[in-house]
Amino acid sequence: MERKFLVPEIRRNISLRFVGYMMLDALVGNTDRHHENWGVVQTFSIKDNREGKNLSISLKTGLAPTFDHASSLGRELLDEARERLLSDPAALRHYIRKGTGGIFRDAAAKKGLAPIALAELIRQGYPKLYEPWSNRIAALPDDFAQPLLNGIPDFYMSPVAKEFVLAFLSESRKVITTIL
């Protein structure tokens, strides 16, 4: 990423936002973050200064908004499996840690890191980028997702699926905010 963003302040801001993507992925268990699921946006603007008859051109480069979070929150599970995980907190923690994503620790890795494992790695290597996001996640109310889930009709998302999402978010939030 450093080759794309040469200005240190811009690179830091982009890096902070990119780490935010990883932290969101860890919170929701998104296993589909890979090299094609993030992007850079460049905007050009041309200003016509009629008085001086000069044109000025500016270029802004930034990270695109995050997208493609469909592989999150146990979306592949049937309610029977959700109920089993809800009845066993250790199994839920294991489920959160087992999902492999599309970001690899290094070129020799055979499998991508779980989103939570990637968050742990970021915490170790880039604590100044990790901490603002960890603090934001810690500041979320315990029931932050409840109003969203209440608005989803049961024929789209079962009550068990909603309960699972709340438990998943609660557990992943605990892990993210206690990584040392």
PyMOL commands that set and color helices and strands:
alter all, ss='L'
color gray80, all
select helices_A, chain A and resi 8-28+79-86+89-98+115-125+127-138+146-150+159-178
alter helices_A, ss='H'
color red, helices_A
select strands_A, chain A and resi 40-49+54-63
alter strands_A, ss='S'
color yellow, strands_A
deselect
rebuild
show_as cartoon
